[in-house]
Amino acid sequence: MKKLLIIAAGMTAMGLSAPASAADMAARPYTKAPPPIVSPVYDWTGFYIGANGGWGQSRGCVDFVTALGTVAGGCADRSGGLVGGQIGYRWQTNQFVFGLEAQGDWADINNTRVSLVDPLISTTGKTDAIGLFTAQLGWAWNASLLYVKGGAAVTHNRLDVFNNFTGVGLDSASHTRWGGALGVGWEYGFTPNWTVGVEYDHLWMGNDTRTFVGAGLVTPGGVTLVGERFSQDVDMVTVRLNYRFGGYGSPARY
């Protein structure tokens, strides 16, 4: 009987000590979850400078002014390569991007055609330089930018008139013309500072008139030319590479 009482007392003591032991155990450590990774928003704001190259086509017409009136000298399309550069600045507000840009290109756009005024002569027209001064309005989706642009355009042209049989030059003139430009482009930022894109521009250069000095120019066929009138439109397709000063961290939110 005494042994049973000792065993019962021991079991009771063990039961009472178990909760106390559990209460004395240290609490499990709490690990805070890492913050979610937020992708940076591409920032189009800032100055940029770059290079471009591509293809251009010019449609030009030459009318000759004679003593009897204006006679069509013929129209022709001429095409060739373009290479140049651009510099500009853009501002971004939310998804809207505004910009100003100046672009200059060397061109090799030329064509030779027989004149309708006198089949004994031909004219060679060449555009060797093109400039654009435009404003931009774009819509950005992170690193992708679609935009339209418009403004002023300037071209430098040269016209040569020569004898078809002898090859002797009869007249030569260079002239700079101002007109308007409208274009559309797409650009993509493949790094925080470098972008690549493609752009199309159409230039309306209007009409330009030149008057010969003195008695005018007498062609081999005996036609007396008093002056010339030129008209020109230009289409340009260029691939562009820009470096933008700045980086990620735009206040824009999409």
C-alpha positions as CSV (number, residue, x, y, z in Angstrom):
1,M,0.0,0.0,0.0
2,K,2.8,2.3,0.8
3,K,4.4,1.7,-2.6
4,L,1.2,2.5,-4.4
5,L,1.0,5.9,-2.6
6,I,4.6,6.7,-3.6
7,I,3.9,5.8,-7.3
8,A,0.7,7.9,-7.4
9,A,2.4,10.9,-5.9
10,G,5.2,10.7,-8.5
11,M,2.8,10.6,-11.4
12,T,0.9,13.6,-10.0
13,A,4.1,15.6,-9.7
14,M,5.0,14.8,-13.3
15,G,1.6,16.0,-14.6
16,L,1.9,19.3,-12.8
17,S,5.4,20.0,-14.0
18,A,4.6,19.4,-17.8
19,P,2.7,22.7,-18.4
20,A,5.4,24.6,-16.6
21,S,8.1,23.2,-18.9
22,A,6.0,24.1,-22.0
23,A,5.6,27.6,-20.7
24,D,9.3,28.0,-20.2
25,M,10.1,27.2,-23.9
26,A,11.3,30.1,-26.1
27,A,8.8,31.5,-28.7
28,R,9.3,30.6,-32.3
29,P,11.2,33.4,-34.2
30,Y,9.1,35.6,-36.6
31,T,10.6,36.2,-40.1
32,K,9.3,39.1,-42.0
33,A,8.4,38.4,-45.7
34,P,10.7,40.3,-48.1
35,P,9.1,43.3,-49.9
36,P,7.8,42.6,-53.4
37,I,10.1,43.5,-56.3
38,V,8.8,46.6,-58.2
39,S,9.9,47.0,-61.8
40,P,11.4,50.5,-62.5
41,V,9.4,52.8,-64.8
42,Y,11.2,54.0,-67.9
43,D,11.8,57.7,-67.9
44,W,11.8,59.5,-71.3
45,T,12.6,62.9,-69.8
46,G,15.9,64.4,-70.7
47,F,18.3,65.5,-73.4
48,Y,19.3,63.0,-76.1
49,I,21.7,62.9,-79.1
50,G,21.9,60.3,-81.8
51,A,22.5,59.1,-85.3
52,N,20.2,58.0,-88.1
53,G,20.5,56.5,-91.6
54,G,18.1,55.3,-94.2
55,W,16.5,56.1,-97.6
56,G,14.8,59.1,-99.2
57,Q,12.8,59.8,-102.3
58,S,12.1,63.2,-103.8
59,R,9.6,64.0,-106.5
60,G,10.5,67.2,-108.3
61,C,9.2,69.1,-111.2
62,V,11.0,71.7,-113.3
63,D,9.1,74.3,-115.4
64,F,10.9,76.6,-117.7
65,V,9.7,80.2,-118.1
66,T,10.0,81.4,-121.7
67,A,9.0,84.6,-123.5
68,L,5.7,82.9,-124.5
69,G,4.9,81.7,-121.0
70,T,5.7,78.8,-118.6
71,V,6.4,75.4,-120.2
72,A,6.6,72.1,-118.3
73,G,10.1,70.8,-118.2
74,G,9.2,67.4,-116.8
75,C,8.8,65.7,-113.4
76,A,10.7,62.7,-112.0
77,D,11.2,60.7,-108.9
78,R,14.7,60.4,-107.5
79,S,15.9,58.4,-104.5
80,G,19.0,57.7,-102.6
81,G,20.6,57.3,-99.2
82,L,20.5,59.4,-96.0
83,V,22.8,59.6,-93.0
84,G,22.9,62.2,-90.2
85,G,22.1,62.9,-86.6
86,Q,19.6,64.5,-84.3
87,I,19.5,66.2,-80.9
88,G,16.5,67.0,-78.7
89,Y,14.8,67.2,-75.4
90,R,11.7,65.4,-74.1
91,W,9.4,65.9,-71.1
92,Q,7.2,63.0,-69.8
93,T,4.0,63.6,-67.9
94,N,2.3,60.3,-67.0
95,Q,2.1,58.5,-70.4
96,F,2.4,61.7,-72.5
97,V,5.7,62.7,-73.9
98,F,6.4,66.1,-75.4
99,G,9.6,66.9,-77.3
100,L,11.6,69.3,-79.5
101,E,14.2,68.1,-82.0
102,A,16.6,69.3,-84.6
103,Q,17.8,66.8,-87.3
104,G,20.3,67.1,-90.1
105,D,21.1,64.6,-92.9
106,W,23.5,64.4,-95.7
107,A,21.7,63.0,-98.8
108,D,22.5,61.6,-102.2
109,I,19.1,61.9,-103.9
110,N,19.5,62.6,-107.6
111,N,18.0,61.9,-111.1
112,T,18.7,63.0,-114.7
113,R,15.9,63.4,-117.2
114,V,15.5,64.7,-120.8
115,S,13.7,68.1,-120.8
116,L,10.3,68.4,-122.4
117,V,11.1,72.0,-123.5
118,D,14.0,70.9,-125.7
119,P,14.9,67.2,-126.2
120,L,18.4,68.3,-126.9
121,I,19.0,69.2,-123.3
122,S,18.7,67.3,-120.0
123,T,18.4,68.4,-116.4
124,T,20.0,66.7,-113.3
125,G,18.4,67.5,-110.0
126,K,20.1,66.5,-106.7
127,T,19.2,67.0,-103.1
128,D,22.4,66.8,-100.9
129,A,21.2,68.0,-97.5
130,I,18.0,67.9,-95.4
131,G,17.1,69.5,-92.1
132,L,14.1,69.1,-89.8
133,F,13.1,71.3,-86.9
134,T,10.1,69.7,-85.2
135,A,7.9,69.3,-82.1
136,Q,6.9,65.8,-80.9
137,L,3.8,64.4,-79.1
138,G,4.1,60.8,-77.9
139,W,2.4,58.1,-76.0
140,A,4.7,56.0,-73.8
141,W,4.2,52.5,-72.4
142,N,7.2,52.0,-70.2
143,A,10.1,51.6,-72.6
144,S,8.1,51.8,-75.7
145,L,7.2,55.2,-77.3
146,L,4.9,56.0,-80.2
147,Y,4.9,59.6,-81.4
148,V,4.0,62.0,-84.2
149,K,6.0,65.1,-85.1
150,G,5.7,68.2,-87.2
151,G,7.4,71.5,-88.0
152,A,9.8,73.1,-90.5
153,A,11.9,71.4,-93.1
154,V,14.8,72.7,-95.3
155,T,16.5,71.1,-98.3
156,H,19.6,72.1,-100.3
157,N,19.3,71.3,-104.0
158,R,21.3,71.6,-107.1
159,L,20.1,71.7,-110.7
160,D,22.3,71.3,-113.8
161,V,21.3,71.8,-117.4
162,F,23.5,70.3,-120.1
163,N,23.7,69.5,-123.8
164,N,22.8,65.8,-124.4
165,F,25.2,65.5,-127.4
166,T,28.3,67.3,-126.1
167,G,27.8,67.0,-122.4
168,V,28.6,70.6,-122.0
169,G,26.9,72.3,-119.0
170,L,24.6,75.1,-120.0
171,D,23.5,76.2,-116.5
172,S,24.0,75.3,-112.9
173,A,22.2,76.6,-109.8
174,S,22.1,75.7,-106.1
175,H,19.2,76.8,-103.9
176,T,18.0,76.3,-100.4
177,R,14.2,75.7,-99.9
178,W,12.0,75.9,-96.8
179,G,8.8,73.9,-96.3
180,G,6.9,71.8,-93.8
181,A,7.3,68.4,-92.4
182,L,5.0,65.8,-90.8
183,G,6.1,62.4,-89.5
184,V,5.5,59.4,-87.2
185,G,7.9,57.2,-85.4
186,W,8.3,54.4,-82.8
187,E,11.2,54.1,-80.3
188,Y,12.2,51.5,-77.8
189,G,14.5,51.8,-74.8
190,F,16.6,48.6,-74.7
191,T,18.8,50.0,-71.9
192,P,18.1,52.8,-69.4
193,N,19.9,55.3,-71.7
194,W,20.0,53.7,-75.2
195,T,17.0,53.7,-77.5
196,V,16.5,52.4,-81.1
197,G,13.6,53.3,-83.4
198,V,12.3,53.8,-86.9
199,E,10.7,57.0,-88.3
200,Y,8.8,58.1,-91.5
201,D,8.7,61.8,-92.6
202,H,7.0,63.6,-95.4
203,L,8.3,67.0,-96.5
204,W,6.3,69.6,-98.5
205,M,8.8,72.0,-100.0
206,G,6.4,74.0,-102.2
207,N,7.6,76.1,-105.2
208,D,10.7,78.0,-105.9
209,T,11.4,80.4,-108.8
210,R,14.7,81.5,-110.4
211,T,15.1,84.1,-113.1
212,F,18.0,84.0,-115.5
213,V,20.1,87.2,-115.7
214,G,20.5,89.1,-119.0
215,A,18.9,87.8,-122.2
216,G,18.3,84.4,-120.6
217,L,19.5,80.9,-121.6
218,V,19.3,79.8,-125.3
219,T,19.0,76.0,-125.6
220,P,20.6,74.0,-128.5
221,G,17.1,73.8,-130.1
222,G,16.8,77.6,-130.1
223,V,14.4,78.0,-127.2
224,T,15.1,81.0,-125.0
225,L,14.6,80.4,-121.3
226,V,13.9,83.3,-119.0
227,G,13.7,81.4,-115.8
228,E,13.0,78.2,-113.9
229,R,10.3,77.1,-111.4
230,F,10.9,74.1,-109.1
231,S,8.5,72.1,-106.9
232,Q,9.5,69.3,-104.6
233,D,8.1,66.7,-102.1
234,V,10.4,64.4,-100.1
235,D,9.7,61.1,-98.3
236,M,12.2,59.8,-95.7
237,V,12.5,56.5,-93.8
238,T,15.2,56.3,-91.2
239,V,16.5,54.0,-88.5
240,R,17.5,56.0,-85.4
241,L,19.9,55.3,-82.4
242,N,19.8,57.7,-79.5
243,Y,21.6,58.1,-76.2
244,R,19.6,59.8,-73.5
245,F,21.2,61.5,-70.5
246,G,19.4,60.2,-67.4
247,G,18.0,56.8,-66.5
248,Y,15.2,55.0,-64.7
249,G,13.3,56.6,-61.8
250,S,10.6,58.5,-63.6
251,P,7.8,60.0,-61.5
252,A,5.4,58.6,-64.2
253,R,3.0,55.9,-63.1
254,Y,0.9,53.7,-65.4
